[in-house]
């Protein structure tokens, strides 16, 4: 098979124009964070924002460039970056292998395979996320008023760790996806949080819910990832769980 034929096959499987994600749904709770409990889960030199907060979310991606709808759950910890408050992701699960590979390899999201459900019926909304038979997140409630000028959910500086397995040097990368809001609504949710030794959300100092929202957004490529600095080799054995196991 020629290189041209290989390229044609890739183009047939990918959408190369328009947003990378169309109408992505993020059901998000912003929670208080105990700095002493969260700090050990962050790479060295990455500092919590003030006030210490994190976004715990379940998401549904019905239409994306690699034509593989999937669901996801994760934790965006608010951190300081050179320009503004950004996010660092110490934990994430997905239910699709393509999304796992792309997210881990290209962007440093520590994705693992899990089980996620995401249901919207009128103003009723519910999402569950679990892994290896244990429920880790359950959100359930009603959607409320529209938010006219929402703060972005993903379109912020992302500061992630890559190269955690193999001979590669572990490093921090910084990037910012493009985010284009479609609709954002306040959510009145009940949040139940679990945890296991492999997925220790219960050890990360996540506290009271400050706010909850449903973000519907289109996502574009934005600013691609670039290396910030290498990480200490000690970071890998210290934080193998929850990023790998």
NUVEX-790520 format. One record per residue (C-alpha): residue number from 0; residue in one letter; x, y, z. Coordinates in Angstrom, 3 decimals, always signed. Example, Ala and Ser with C-alpha at 12.3 -4.5 7.8 and 13.67 -1.06 7.14 Angstrom:
BEGIN
@k->0 r->a xx->+12.300 yy->-4.500 zz->+7.800
@k->1 r->s xx->+13.670 yy->-1.060 zz->+7.140
! end
This chain:
BEGIN
@k->0 r->x xx->+0.000 yy->+0.000 zz->+0.000
@k->1 r->x xx->+1.369 yy->+3.421 zz->-0.960
@k->2 r->x xx->+1.762 yy->+6.393 zz->+1.359
@k->3 r->x xx->-0.988 yy->+8.156 zz->-0.588
@k->4 r->x xx->-3.339 yy->+5.234 zz->-0.031
@k->5 r->x xx->-2.480 yy->+5.196 zz->+3.677
@k->6 r->x xx->-3.264 yy->+8.899 zz->+3.928
@k->7 r->x xx->-6.553 yy->+8.415 zz->+2.083
@k->8 r->x xx->-7.554 yy->+5.678 zz->+4.520
@k->9 r->x xx->-6.827 yy->+7.939 zz->+7.499
@k->10 r->x xx->-8.808 yy->+10.792 zz->+5.935
@k->11 r->x xx->-11.758 yy->+8.463 zz->+5.393
@k->12 r->x xx->-11.798 yy->+7.639 zz->+9.121
@k->13 r->x xx->-11.318 yy->+11.195 zz->+10.396
@k->14 r->x xx->-13.261 yy->+14.414 zz->+9.965
@k->15 r->x xx->-10.632 yy->+16.988 zz->+9.024
@k->16 r->x xx->-12.776 yy->+20.139 zz->+8.918
@k->17 r->x xx->-14.879 yy->+21.916 zz->+11.527
@k->18 r->x xx->-14.753 yy->+21.434 zz->+15.296
@k->19 r->x xx->-12.904 yy->+18.478 zz->+16.758
@k->20 r->x xx->-15.938 yy->+17.923 zz->+19.029
@k->21 r->x xx->-19.485 yy->+19.067 zz->+18.322
@k->22 r->x xx->-21.998 yy->+19.569 zz->+21.149
@k->23 r->x xx->-19.842 yy->+18.055 zz->+23.888
@k->24 r->x xx->-21.770 yy->+17.772 zz->+27.179
@k->25 r->x xx->-19.950 yy->+18.290 zz->+30.499
@k->26 r->x xx->-21.953 yy->+17.791 zz->+33.690
@k->27 r->x xx->-19.665 yy->+19.470 zz->+36.204
@k->28 r->x xx->-19.509 yy->+20.074 zz->+39.931
@k->29 r->x xx->-16.983 yy->+22.580 zz->+41.232
@k->30 r->x xx->-15.863 yy->+21.467 zz->+44.681
@k->31 r->x xx->-13.711 yy->+22.817 zz->+47.466
@k->32 r->x xx->-10.276 yy->+21.213 zz->+47.821
@k->33 r->x xx->-8.200 yy->+20.503 zz->+50.916
@k->34 r->x xx->-4.727 yy->+21.705 zz->+49.810
@k->35 r->x xx->-2.843 yy->+19.372 zz->+52.141
@k->36 r->x xx->-4.680 yy->+16.318 zz->+50.783
@k->37 r->x xx->-4.490 yy->+17.337 zz->+47.104
@k->38 r->x xx->-0.894 yy->+18.581 zz->+46.978
@k->39 r->x xx->+0.752 yy->+15.130 zz->+46.936
@k->40 r->x xx->-1.223 yy->+14.201 zz->+43.810
@k->41 r->x xx->+0.201 yy->+17.117 zz->+41.790
@k->42 r->x xx->+3.534 yy->+17.104 zz->+39.940
@k->43 r->x xx->+6.339 yy->+18.976 zz->+41.664
@k->44 r->x xx->+6.228 yy->+22.689 zz->+40.899
@k->45 r->x xx->+2.498 yy->+22.654 zz->+40.036
@k->46 r->x xx->+0.616 yy->+24.772 zz->+42.578
@k->47 r->x xx->-3.058 yy->+25.000 zz->+43.471
@k->48 r->x xx->-4.945 yy->+28.128 zz->+42.499
@k->49 r->x xx->-6.464 yy->+30.378 zz->+45.140
@k->50 r->x xx->-9.095 yy->+29.534 zz->+46.267
@k->51 r->x xx->-8.352 yy->+25.801 zz->+45.954
@k->52 r->x xx->-11.003 yy->+24.256 zz->+43.743
@k->53 r->x xx->-11.509 yy->+21.345 zz->+41.343
@k->54 r->x xx->-14.081 yy->+20.396 zz->+38.707
@k->55 r->x xx->-15.388 yy->+16.832 zz->+38.983
@k->56 r->x xx->-17.267 yy->+15.931 zz->+35.813
@k->57 r->x xx->-18.969 yy->+13.331 zz->+33.677
@k->58 r->x xx->-19.097 yy->+14.037 zz->+29.955
@k->59 r->x xx->-20.730 yy->+12.776 zz->+26.766
@k->60 r->x xx->-19.195 yy->+13.340 zz->+23.330
@k->61 r->x xx->-21.785 yy->+12.405 zz->+20.691
@k->62 r->x xx->-19.871 yy->+13.769 zz->+17.659
@k->63 r->x xx->-16.104 yy->+14.016 zz->+17.266
@k->64 r->x xx->-13.436 yy->+14.112 zz->+14.561
@k->65 r->x xx->-12.490 yy->+10.456 zz->+14.950
@k->66 r->x xx->-16.154 yy->+9.436 zz->+14.625
@k->67 r->x xx->-16.285 yy->+7.407 zz->+17.834
@k->68 r->x xx->-18.904 yy->+8.697 zz->+20.321
@k->69 r->x xx->-17.920 yy->+8.075 zz->+23.922
@k->70 r->x xx->-18.355 yy->+9.084 zz->+27.557
@k->71 r->x xx->-15.760 yy->+10.268 zz->+30.040
@k->72 r->x xx->-15.330 yy->+11.210 zz->+33.698
@k->73 r->x xx->-12.473 yy->+13.082 zz->+35.291
@k->74 r->x xx->-11.086 yy->+15.639 zz->+37.671
@k->75 r->x xx->-9.770 yy->+19.072 zz->+36.648
@k->76 r->x xx->-7.782 yy->+20.581 zz->+39.514
@k->77 r->x xx->-7.487 yy->+24.383 zz->+39.366
@k->78 r->x xx->-3.783 yy->+25.281 zz->+39.235
@k->79 r->x xx->-1.638 yy->+28.334 zz->+38.634
@k->80 r->x xx->-0.070 yy->+28.787 zz->+35.193
@k->81 r->x xx->+2.073 yy->+31.666 zz->+33.836
@k->82 r->x xx->-0.908 yy->+33.337 zz->+32.164
@k->83 r->x xx->-4.010 yy->+32.551 zz->+34.245
@k->84 r->x xx->-5.716 yy->+29.869 zz->+36.294
@k->85 r->x xx->-5.505 yy->+26.578 zz->+34.440
@k->86 r->x xx->-6.288 yy->+22.936 zz->+35.113
@k->87 r->x xx->-4.315 yy->+19.780 zz->+35.826
@k->88 r->x xx->-5.861 yy->+16.322 zz->+35.406
@k->89 r->x xx->-4.683 yy->+13.668 zz->+37.894
@k->90 r->x xx->-7.509 yy->+11.187 zz->+37.153
@k->91 r->x xx->-9.751 yy->+10.333 zz->+34.197
@k->92 r->x xx->-11.684 yy->+7.355 zz->+32.806
@k->93 r->x xx->-13.315 yy->+6.804 zz->+29.395
@k->94 r->x xx->-15.354 yy->+4.049 zz->+27.758
@k->95 r->x xx->-13.656 yy->+4.130 zz->+24.343
@k->96 r->x xx->-10.194 yy->+2.901 zz->+23.378
@k->97 r->x xx->-9.590 yy->+5.499 zz->+20.636
@k->98 r->x xx->-10.308 yy->+8.356 zz->+23.038
@k->99 r->x xx->-8.015 yy->+6.713 zz->+25.591
@k->100 r->x xx->-5.085 yy->+6.406 zz->+23.169
@k->101 r->x xx->-5.410 yy->+9.911 zz->+21.702
@k->102 r->x xx->-5.865 yy->+11.549 zz->+25.093
@k->103 r->x xx->-2.939 yy->+9.774 zz->+26.757
@k->104 r->x xx->-0.470 yy->+9.928 zz->+23.876
@k->105 r->x xx->-1.097 yy->+13.453 zz->+22.629
@k->106 r->x xx->-2.307 yy->+15.433 zz->+25.643
@k->107 r->x xx->-1.203 yy->+13.695 zz->+28.834
@k->108 r->x xx->-4.696 yy->+12.929 zz->+30.130
@k->109 r->x xx->-4.277 yy->+9.869 zz->+32.418
@k->110 r->x xx->-7.173 yy->+7.971 zz->+30.845
@k->111 r->x xx->-8.174 yy->+4.465 zz->+31.862
@k->112 r->x xx->-11.093 yy->+2.354 zz->+30.666
@k->113 r->x xx->-14.189 yy->+2.606 zz->+32.855
@k->114 r->x xx->-17.978 yy->+2.497 zz->+32.706
@k->115 r->x xx->-19.935 yy->+5.754 zz->+32.364
@k->116 r->x xx->-23.613 yy->+6.512 zz->+31.785
@k->117 r->x xx->-25.003 yy->+9.932 zz->+30.884
@k->118 r->x xx->-28.752 yy->+10.529 zz->+30.629
@k->119 r->x xx->-30.709 yy->+13.725 zz->+29.941
@k->120 r->x xx->-34.517 yy->+13.705 zz->+29.898
@k->121 r->x xx->-35.991 yy->+17.185 zz->+29.724
@k->122 r->x xx->-34.583 yy->+18.989 zz->+32.760
@k->123 r->x xx->-33.688 yy->+15.751 zz->+34.567
@k->124 r->x xx->-30.052 yy->+14.724 zz->+34.315
@k->125 r->x xx->-28.040 yy->+11.829 zz->+35.723
@k->126 r->x xx->-24.507 yy->+10.532 zz->+35.251
@k->127 r->x xx->-22.621 yy->+7.633 zz->+36.779
@k->128 r->x xx->-18.971 yy->+6.639 zz->+36.486
@k->129 r->x xx->-17.273 yy->+3.525 zz->+37.779
@k->130 r->x xx->-14.416 yy->+1.145 zz->+37.206
@k->131 r->x xx->-13.762 yy->-2.525 zz->+38.012
@k->132 r->x xx->-17.179 yy->-2.904 zz->+39.602
@k->133 r->x xx->-16.937 yy->+0.109 zz->+41.938
@k->134 r->x xx->-19.048 yy->+3.238 zz->+41.501
@k->135 r->x xx->-16.859 yy->+6.338 zz->+41.777
@k->136 r->x xx->-19.166 yy->+9.229 zz->+40.803
@k->137 r->x xx->-22.942 yy->+9.610 zz->+40.831
@k->138 r->x xx->-24.558 yy->+12.920 zz->+39.906
@k->139 r->x xx->-28.311 yy->+13.340 zz->+39.759
@k->140 r->x xx->-30.615 yy->+16.354 zz->+39.697
@k->141 r->x xx->-32.343 yy->+19.004 zz->+37.622
@k->142 r->x xx->-31.170 yy->+21.653 zz->+35.200
@k->143 r->x xx->-31.952 yy->+25.243 zz->+36.079
@k->144 r->x xx->-31.385 yy->+28.719 zz->+34.683
@k->145 r->x xx->-29.180 yy->+29.563 zz->+31.733
@k->146 r->x xx->-25.784 yy->+31.168 zz->+32.357
@k->147 r->x xx->-25.134 yy->+33.910 zz->+29.819
@k->148 r->x xx->-21.350 yy->+34.317 zz->+30.181
@k->149 r->x xx->-20.037 yy->+30.980 zz->+31.452
@k->150 r->x xx->-16.498 yy->+30.338 zz->+32.556
@k->151 r->x xx->-14.902 yy->+27.738 zz->+30.228
@k->152 r->x xx->-14.772 yy->+24.114 zz->+31.295
@k->153 r->x xx->-11.960 yy->+22.823 zz->+29.029
@k->154 r->x xx->-10.802 yy->+25.910 zz->+27.120
@k->155 r->x xx->-8.305 yy->+26.906 zz->+29.792
@k->156 r->x xx->-4.551 yy->+26.316 zz->+30.013
@k->157 r->x xx->-4.128 yy->+22.578 zz->+30.552
@k->158 r->x xx->-0.959 yy->+21.517 zz->+32.388
@k->159 r->x xx->-0.535 yy->+17.730 zz->+32.175
@k->160 r->x xx->+2.125 yy->+15.071 zz->+32.706
@k->161 r->x xx->+3.276 yy->+12.871 zz->+29.795
@k->162 r->x xx->+5.932 yy->+10.212 zz->+29.216
@k->163 r->x xx->+5.126 yy->+8.282 zz->+32.377
@k->164 r->x xx->+5.823 yy->+4.813 zz->+30.913
@k->165 r->x xx->+8.836 yy->+3.500 zz->+29.019
@k->166 r->x xx->+12.105 yy->+5.181 zz->+28.145
@k->167 r->x xx->+10.644 yy->+8.641 zz->+27.561
@k->168 r->x xx->+11.554 yy->+11.430 zz->+29.957
@k->169 r->x xx->+8.473 yy->+12.414 zz->+31.999
@k->170 r->x xx->+7.568 yy->+16.039 zz->+31.355
@k->171 r->x xx->+4.910 yy->+18.678 zz->+31.779
@k->172 r->x xx->+3.094 yy->+19.907 zz->+28.685
@k->173 r->x xx->+0.930 yy->+23.009 zz->+28.370
@k->174 r->x xx->-1.899 yy->+23.496 zz->+25.848
@k->175 r->x xx->-5.286 yy->+25.155 zz->+25.542
@k->176 r->x xx->-8.169 yy->+23.737 zz->+23.494
@k->177 r->x xx->-10.538 yy->+26.117 zz->+21.775
@k->178 r->x xx->-13.955 yy->+26.197 zz->+23.438
@k->179 r->x xx->-17.104 yy->+27.657 zz->+21.870
@k->180 r->x xx->-20.170 yy->+27.639 zz->+24.154
@k->181 r->x xx->-23.525 yy->+26.447 zz->+22.835
@k->182 r->x xx->-25.455 yy->+26.519 zz->+26.119
@k->183 r->x xx->-24.619 yy->+26.500 zz->+29.815
@k->184 r->x xx->-27.177 yy->+25.863 zz->+32.540
@k->185 r->x xx->-27.014 yy->+25.785 zz->+36.291
@k->186 r->x xx->-27.548 yy->+22.283 zz->+37.706
@k->187 r->x xx->-29.067 yy->+21.430 zz->+41.075
@k->188 r->x xx->-27.314 yy->+18.153 zz->+41.799
@k->189 r->x xx->-26.771 yy->+15.532 zz->+44.423
@k->190 r->x xx->-23.184 yy->+14.275 zz->+44.247
@k->191 r->x xx->-22.028 yy->+10.930 zz->+45.640
@k->192 r->x xx->-18.287 yy->+10.305 zz->+45.531
@k->193 r->x xx->-16.554 yy->+6.953 zz->+45.924
@k->194 r->x xx->-13.025 yy->+5.677 zz->+45.677
@k->195 r->x xx->-10.841 yy->+2.564 zz->+45.549
@k->196 r->x xx->-7.113 yy->+1.885 zz->+45.948
@k->197 r->x xx->-6.759 yy->+2.092 zz->+42.145
@k->198 r->x xx->-8.981 yy->+5.159 zz->+41.774
@k->199 r->x xx->-8.453 yy->+7.067 zz->+45.044
@k->200 r->x xx->-10.751 yy->+10.047 zz->+44.557
@k->201 r->x xx->-11.680 yy->+9.733 zz->+48.232
@k->202 r->x xx->-8.076 yy->+10.556 zz->+49.208
@k->203 r->x xx->-7.736 yy->+13.748 zz->+47.169
@k->204 r->x xx->-9.367 yy->+16.180 zz->+49.575
@k->205 r->x xx->-12.499 yy->+16.863 zz->+47.526
@k->206 r->x xx->-15.017 yy->+18.729 zz->+49.670
@k->207 r->x xx->-18.299 yy->+20.627 zz->+49.462
@k->208 r->x xx->-19.940 yy->+21.445 zz->+46.138
@k->209 r->x xx->-19.585 yy->+25.146 zz->+45.298
@k->210 r->x xx->-21.406 yy->+25.143 zz->+41.959
@k->211 r->x xx->-22.779 yy->+22.728 zz->+39.362
@k->212 r->x xx->-23.401 yy->+23.240 zz->+35.665
@k->213 r->x xx->-24.108 yy->+21.554 zz->+32.359
@k->214 r->x xx->-21.786 yy->+22.880 zz->+29.649
@k->215 r->x xx->-22.629 yy->+22.199 zz->+26.010
@k->216 r->x xx->-19.721 yy->+23.279 zz->+23.840
@k->217 r->x xx->-17.942 yy->+22.829 zz->+20.534
@k->218 r->x xx->-14.222 yy->+22.164 zz->+20.928
@k->219 r->x xx->-11.498 yy->+23.077 zz->+18.441
@k->220 r->x xx->-7.779 yy->+22.364 zz->+18.401
@k->221 r->x xx->-6.710 yy->+25.681 zz->+19.937
@k->222 r->x xx->-3.094 yy->+25.995 zz->+21.090
@k->223 r->x xx->-1.303 yy->+22.627 zz->+20.689
@k->224 r->x xx->+0.757 yy->+21.070 zz->+23.489
@k->225 r->x xx->+4.344 yy->+22.167 zz->+24.009
@k->226 r->x xx->+6.824 yy->+20.957 zz->+26.654
@k->227 r->x xx->+7.249 yy->+23.104 zz->+29.753
@k->228 r->x xx->+9.918 yy->+21.196 zz->+31.675
@k->229 r->x xx->+10.953 yy->+17.656 zz->+32.652
@k->230 r->x xx->+9.496 yy->+16.021 zz->+35.726
@k->231 r->x xx->+11.459 yy->+14.364 zz->+38.483
@k->232 r->x xx->+11.717 yy->+10.563 zz->+37.936
@k->233 r->x xx->+10.381 yy->+10.217 zz->+41.493
@k->234 r->x xx->+7.008 yy->+11.446 zz->+40.251
@k->235 r->x xx->+6.319 yy->+8.159 zz->+38.428
@k->236 r->x xx->+6.504 yy->+5.642 zz->+41.308
@k->237 r->x xx->+4.843 yy->+8.117 zz->+43.683
@k->238 r->x xx->+1.829 yy->+8.653 zz->+41.439
@k->239 r->x xx->+1.608 yy->+5.447 zz->+39.375
@k->240 r->x xx->-1.839 yy->+5.062 zz->+40.928
@k->241 r->x xx->-4.278 yy->+6.665 zz->+39.875
@k->242 r->x xx->-2.723 yy->+7.607 zz->+36.503
@k->243 r->x xx->-1.766 yy->+4.134 zz->+35.320
@k->244 r->x xx->-3.348 yy->+1.389 zz->+37.429
! end
